[in-house]
Amino acid sequence: MNRLLLAGIALLPLFTAACGKNETAAASQAIPRKLTVATAHAVTRTVPASFQETGTFNPDETSDIAPLVAGRVIATPVNVGDFVKEGQIICELDHRDAQLRLEQARAQLTEGEAALRQMQSRIGWNGQAAFDAGAVPEAAAARANYESAQAQARMAAADAKRYENLVATGDVSRSAYEKARTAQETAEAQVNAARQQYEAALNGARQSHAAVETSQASLDGVRAQLAQAEKALTDTTILAPYDGYITARPVAAGMYVALTNKIATIVKIGVLKLQLQTPEQRAAQVKLDMQVTARVAAFPDREFNGKVTAVNPSVDPGSRIFILEARFDNPGAQLRPGMFATAHVLLPGGENAVFVPRSAVIRDKTTDSYQLFTIENGTAHLRVVVLGDAEGDQVRITGGLTGGETVALGHQGELFDGAPVEVKG
């Protein structure tokens, strides 16, 4: 028993020494390795003042094209997604009936015009000057005959008067006087007949003129029918009302379409509208023609420029927002209707903004947040930040930094909050 106790006491220094070595090694392993990192400063600079809103691009115009006449579709030369120019054919309807009606109207017009010319020639009037019934050849001849009869009657009356005086003096016989009286009465009867003929000729001329006017009115109706027939034929060909893209074409050859059917939908996207729902506290700041910038997911590195073109004068009492509309020129059709956009409305004056290199920021997929490390006194500190717009290789930090901080540019995957670091010289 004593020998065992003595042996244990003898071994105790050995165990103590061994334990001391293990604790020293563990302590050495617990001290983190100091990383050497490159750094940059979070810089503050003045940028244009703005506020951010989101919205969806809408086409400048959208049109559902309907036919102006009913008929059977015979051709649809465009498809969904096609770009069409103003006046380009997008659908054709069967035009045979319309063509036949047009030819009939043309024939009626030709026939009516020929008849009108003949009637005008008969009364010597071309429709240009004011109508004078007395100038019609038949009336003019009757008038000349009437005037001649009047002259003959005056001569006969003078002869009768002269013979009456001669009878009184006994220079001529009574039979000669009676003969002169008979000649006077005959001349007066001829005047009455000539006057009736003249009046009849005038009435005939007026009736012919009325017939010409009736014919002209009838021709006007035929011309109207011809114009309608021409339009009906034209309407069987349906054209694009403006430059744009076909977004729907629900008809095909062989289908019968009525006036209520949609032939196609076309959108004009040379200019797009972006409507932004804006809090009412911005109402006093927003003015027409203010510059607006927008970014879309399809072009993350590109900024599109527009301007405010309309501001709704009323605020929604429920949501306390108002709508402003910005228009964006889109000549290359890179922007498409329906694209979601993040927009900045530029305000007068400027504001301070903090920027860091893009390489300083990492994304934590677990928390779906953006992070970076600031370096203070040889120690890394984790910061969760809010990103703004990127400008080249710099990105704006709208939350999490105040400016002037030193940020790490590398080894973010190895760094942790509180890690010791050495700044690369």
C-alpha positions in Angstrom: 0.0 0.0 0.0 2.8 2.4 0.9 4.7 1.4 -2.2 1.6 2.2 -4.4 1.2 5.6 -2.7 4.8 6.4 -3.2 4.7 5.4 -6.8 1.6 7.7 -7.4 3.4 10.6 -5.8 6.4 10.0 -7.9 4.3 10.1 -11.1 2.4 13.2 -10.2 4.9 15.7 -11.6 4.9 13.9 -14.9 1.1 14.1 -15.2 1.2 17.8 -14.2 3.8 18.6 -16.9 1.8 16.8 -19.6 -1.4 18.6 -18.7 0.4 21.9 -18.9 1.6 21.3 -22.4 -1.9 20.3 -23.7 -3.5 23.5 -22.2 -0.8 25.7 -23.9 -1.5 24.0 -27.3 -5.3 24.5 -27.0 -4.8 28.1 -26.0 -2.6 28.6 -29.1 -5.2 27.1 -31.4 -8.0 29.3 -29.9 -6.3 32.6 -31.0 -7.7 33.5 -34.5 -5.3 34.0 -37.4 -4.9 37.6 -38.3 -5.8 38.3 -41.9 -4.2 41.0 -44.1 -6.9 42.8 -46.0 -7.1 45.7 -48.5 -9.3 48.6 -47.5 -11.0 51.6 -48.8 -12.9 54.5 -47.3 -16.6 55.1 -47.4 -16.7 58.5 -49.1 -19.4 61.1 -48.9 -20.3 63.3 -51.9 -23.2 65.5 -53.0 -25.6 63.9 -55.5 -28.8 65.2 -57.0 -31.7 64.9 -54.5 -34.4 62.4 -55.5 -37.0 60.1 -54.1 -37.6 56.5 -55.2 -40.8 54.8 -56.3 -41.6 51.7 -58.3 -44.1 51.2 -61.1 -44.8 49.3 -64.3 -44.2 50.6 -67.8 -47.3 50.9 -70.0 -47.6 51.5 -73.7 -48.2 55.0 -75.0 -51.3 53.7 -76.8 -53.1 50.4 -77.0 -55.7 49.7 -79.6 -58.1 46.8 -80.1 -58.6 46.8 -83.9 -62.2 46.0 -85.0 -63.5 45.7 -88.6 -65.6 48.5 -90.1 -67.5 46.0 -92.2 -68.5 42.4 -91.5 -67.1 39.6 -93.6 -65.1 36.5 -93.9 -61.3 36.7 -93.2 -59.2 35.7 -96.2 -55.7 36.7 -95.0 -53.9 37.6 -91.8 -50.4 38.6 -92.8 -49.2 39.5 -89.3 -48.5 37.5 -86.2 -48.2 38.2 -82.5 -44.9 39.9 -81.8 -44.6 41.5 -85.3 -43.7 45.1 -85.6 -46.0 46.9 -88.1 -45.8 50.3 -89.7 -48.7 52.7 -89.9 -50.8 51.7 -92.9 -49.5 48.1 -93.1 -52.1 45.5 -93.8 -53.0 43.4 -90.7 -56.1 41.6 -92.0 -58.0 41.2 -95.3 -61.7 40.4 -95.7 -63.5 38.9 -98.7 -64.1 41.9 -100.9 -66.0 40.4 -103.9 -69.4 41.8 -102.9 -68.0 45.2 -102.2 -66.2 45.2 -105.5 -69.4 44.3 -107.4 -71.4 47.1 -105.6 -68.6 49.5 -106.5 -68.8 48.6 -110.2 -72.6 49.0 -110.2 -72.3 52.4 -108.6 -69.7 53.5 -111.2 -72.0 52.3 -114.0 -75.0 54.2 -112.6 -72.9 57.3 -112.3 -71.6 57.1 -115.9 -75.1 56.6 -117.2 -76.6 59.4 -115.1 -73.8 61.9 -116.1 -74.4 61.1 -119.8 -78.2 61.8 -119.4 -77.5 65.0 -117.5 -75.2 66.3 -120.2 -77.8 65.6 -122.8 -80.5 67.5 -120.8 -78.1 70.4 -120.2 -77.3 70.6 -123.9 -81.0 70.7 -124.7 -81.6 73.8 -122.7 -78.2 75.3 -123.4 -77.1 75.4 -119.7 -74.0 73.9 -118.3 -74.8 74.5 -114.7 -72.1 77.2 -114.2 -74.0 80.4 -114.6 -77.4 81.4 -113.3 -80.3 79.8 -115.3 -82.2 82.1 -117.7 -85.3 80.4 -119.1 -85.5 83.1 -121.9 -82.1 82.0 -123.1 -83.2 78.5 -123.9 -83.2 78.1 -127.7 -86.9 77.2 -128.0 -87.9 80.1 -125.7 -85.6 82.5 -127.5 -87.2 81.5 -130.9 -90.7 81.8 -129.4 -89.8 85.3 -128.1 -88.5 86.4 -131.5 -91.7 85.2 -133.1 -93.8 87.0 -130.4 -91.9 90.2 -130.9 -92.4 89.9 -134.7 -96.1 89.3 -134.3 -96.3 92.4 -132.1 -94.5 94.4 -134.8 -96.9 93.1 -137.5 -99.9 94.0 -135.3 -98.7 97.5 -134.8 -98.3 97.9 -138.5 -101.8 96.5 -139.1 -103.3 98.8 -136.5 -101.7 101.8 -138.2 -103.0 100.7 -141.6 -106.5 100.3 -140.2 -106.4 103.7 -138.6 -105.2 105.3 -141.8 -107.9 103.5 -143.9 -110.5 104.7 -141.3 -109.5 108.3 -141.9 -109.5 107.8 -145.7 -113.0 106.3 -145.6 -114.1 109.4 -143.8 -112.8 111.7 -146.6 -114.1 109.4 -149.3 -110.6 108.6 -150.6 -111.0 104.8 -150.2 -113.9 102.5 -150.3 -115.5 101.0 -147.3 -114.5 97.5 -148.4 -110.8 98.6 -148.4 -111.2 99.8 -144.9 -112.9 96.5 -143.8 -110.0 94.6 -145.3 -107.6 96.7 -143.3 -109.6 96.0 -140.1 -109.6 92.3 -140.8 -105.8 92.4 -141.2 -105.5 94.2 -137.9 -107.6 91.6 -136.1 -105.7 88.8 -137.7 -102.4 90.3 -136.6 -103.7 90.7 -133.0 -104.8 87.0 -133.0 -101.3 86.1 -134.2 -99.8 88.2 -131.3 -102.0 86.3 -128.8 -100.9 82.9 -130.3 -97.2 84.0 -130.3 -97.5 85.1 -126.7 -99.0 81.7 -125.7 -96.2 79.9 -127.6 -93.6 82.1 -125.8 -95.1 81.4 -122.4 -95.3 77.7 -123.2 -91.6 77.7 -124.2 -90.6 79.5 -121.0 -92.6 77.0 -118.9 -91.0 74.2 -120.9 -87.5 75.6 -120.3 -88.3 75.9 -116.6 -89.5 72.4 -116.4 -86.4 71.2 -118.3 -84.2 73.1 -115.8 -86.1 71.5 -112.9 -85.5 68.1 -114.5 -81.8 68.9 -114.8 -81.7 69.9 -111.1 -83.5 66.7 -110.2 -81.0 64.8 -112.3 -78.1 66.5 -110.6 -79.6 65.7 -107.1 -80.0 62.1 -108.2 -76.4 62.1 -109.4 -75.3 63.4 -106.1 -77.1 60.4 -104.5 -75.3 58.1 -106.9 -72.0 59.8 -106.1 -72.7 59.2 -102.4 -73.5 55.6 -103.1 -70.2 55.3 -105.1 -68.3 56.9 -102.2 -69.9 54.4 -99.8 -69.1 51.5 -102.1 -65.5 52.7 -102.4 -65.3 53.0 -98.6 -66.8 49.5 -98.1 -64.2 48.1 -100.4 -61.4 49.9 -98.7 -62.7 48.8 -95.3 -62.3 45.1 -96.3 -58.5 45.8 -95.9 -57.7 46.5 -92.3 -54.6 48.6 -91.7 -52.4 49.4 -88.7 -53.4 52.8 -87.3 -49.8 53.6 -86.2 -46.3 52.1 -85.8 -46.4 49.4 -83.1 -46.3 45.8 -82.1 -49.0 43.2 -82.5 -49.8 41.7 -79.1 -52.9 39.7 -80.0 -54.5 38.4 -83.2 -57.5 36.3 -82.3 -58.7 35.7 -85.9 -57.6 33.4 -88.7 -58.4 32.9 -92.4 -61.9 31.5 -92.9 -63.5 33.0 -89.8 -66.5 35.3 -90.1 -66.1 38.5 -88.2 -68.7 41.0 -87.2 -68.3 44.7 -86.3 -67.9 43.7 -82.6 -65.1 41.2 -83.2 -61.5 42.1 -82.4 -59.1 41.6 -85.3 -55.9 42.4 -83.4 -54.4 44.4 -80.6 -51.5 46.8 -81.4 -49.4 48.8 -78.9 -47.3 51.8 -79.5 -44.1 51.6 -77.6 -41.9 54.2 -79.2 -42.8 56.1 -76.0 -43.7 54.3 -72.7 -45.5 55.7 -69.7 -44.5 54.9 -66.1 -47.1 55.6 -63.4 -45.7 56.0 -59.9 -47.8 56.0 -56.8 -46.4 58.8 -54.6 -47.0 59.6 -51.0 -49.0 62.8 -50.5 -46.1 64.5 -48.7 -44.3 64.7 -52.0 -47.2 66.6 -53.6 -45.6 70.0 -53.2 -42.2 68.8 -54.6 -43.3 67.2 -57.8 -43.5 69.4 -60.9 -44.0 68.8 -64.6 -40.9 68.2 -66.7 -38.9 66.9 -63.7 -36.3 64.4 -64.7 -36.9 60.7 -63.9 -34.5 57.9 -64.1 -35.5 54.2 -64.1 -33.9 50.8 -64.0 -35.3 47.4 -64.9 -34.2 43.9 -64.2 -33.6 43.2 -67.9 -30.9 45.9 -68.0 -29.5 46.1 -64.5 -26.5 48.3 -65.5 -28.4 50.7 -67.6 -30.3 53.8 -66.6 -33.3 55.1 -68.7 -34.2 58.7 -68.7 -37.6 60.3 -68.8 -39.6 63.2 -67.4 -42.8 63.9 -65.5 -45.6 64.6 -67.9 -48.7 64.4 -65.8 -49.5 64.8 -62.1 -52.9 63.7 -60.8 -54.3 66.8 -58.9 -56.2 64.6 -56.4 -54.9 62.4 -53.6 -56.6 59.1 -52.8 -58.2 59.6 -49.4 -57.8 55.9 -48.5 -54.1 55.3 -49.4 -53.0 59.0 -49.1 -51.1 58.7 -52.4 -51.3 60.5 -55.8 -50.3 59.3 -59.2 -47.6 60.9 -61.3 -46.8 59.8 -64.8 -43.5 60.0 -66.6 -42.8 59.4 -70.2 -39.7 57.6 -71.6 -38.6 57.7 -75.2 -38.0 54.1 -76.3 -36.7 54.3 -79.9 -34.9 50.9 -79.7 -37.9 49.2 -78.1 -35.6 47.8 -75.4 -38.2 48.7 -72.7 -41.4 46.6 -73.0 -44.8 47.2 -71.6 -45.3 45.4 -68.3 -41.6 45.7 -67.2 -41.3 46.6 -63.5 -39.1 49.6 -62.9 -37.4 51.3 -59.9 -37.5 55.0 -60.6 -35.9 58.1 -59.1 -37.6 61.4 -59.4 -34.9 64.1 -59.4 -35.6 67.1 -57.1 -34.0 70.5 -57.1 -30.8 70.8 -55.2 -28.6 68.1 -53.8 -28.0 65.7 -50.9 -25.1 63.9 -49.3 -24.6 60.3 -50.2 -22.2 57.6 -49.0 -20.4 55.4 -51.6 -18.1 52.3 -51.2 -16.5 50.1 -53.8 -18.8 47.3 -55.0 -16.3 44.7 -54.0 -16.7 45.7 -50.4 -20.3 44.5 -50.3 -21.4 40.9 -50.0 -24.9 39.3 -50.1 -26.0 37.0 -47.3 -28.4 34.5 -48.9 -29.6 33.2 -45.6 -30.9 36.6 -44.4 -31.3 38.1 -47.9 -29.3 41.1 -46.8 -26.2 43.0 -47.9 -23.2 43.2 -45.6 -19.7 44.6 -45.4 -16.9 44.8 -42.8 -15.6 48.0 -41.3 -12.1 48.0 -39.9 -11.5 49.8 -36.6 -8.2 49.4 -34.6 -7.3 46.2 -36.3 -10.7 44.6 -35.7 -13.4 43.7 -38.3 -16.9 44.7 -37.5 -19.9 43.3 -39.5 -22.4 45.9 -40.8 -25.7 45.2 -42.5 -26.2 47.9 -45.1 -28.9 49.1 -47.5 -27.9 49.6 -51.1 -28.8 52.4 -53.4 -27.9 52.9 -57.0 -24.6 51.8 -58.5 -22.3 54.3 -60.3 -19.6 52.5 -62.1 -17.6 50.4 -59.6 -19.1 52.4 -56.7 -22.4 51.6 -55.0 -24.4 54.0 -52.8 -25.1 53.0 -49.2 -28.4 54.4 -48.1 -28.4 52.8 -44.6 -25.8 51.3 -42.3 -22.9 53.7 -42.8 -22.5 57.4 -42.1 -19.4 58.1 -44.2 -15.7 58.0 -43.5 -15.5 54.4 -42.3 -12.8 52.1 -43.5 -14.2 49.0 -45.2 -12.6 45.7 -46.1 -12.2 44.8 -49.8 -11.4 41.2 -49.6 -11.5 38.0 -47.5 -15.2 38.7 -46.6 -15.8 34.9 -46.6 -13.2 34.5 -43.9 -13.9 37.5 -41.8 -16.4 37.6 -38.9 -17.5 40.2 -36.5 -14.5 40.8 -34.2 -11.9 39.2 -36.3 -8.4 40.6 -36.0 -7.0 42.0 -39.2 -4.0 43.7 -40.5 -4.5 46.5 -43.0 -2.5 46.0 -46.2 0.0 48.9 -46.5 
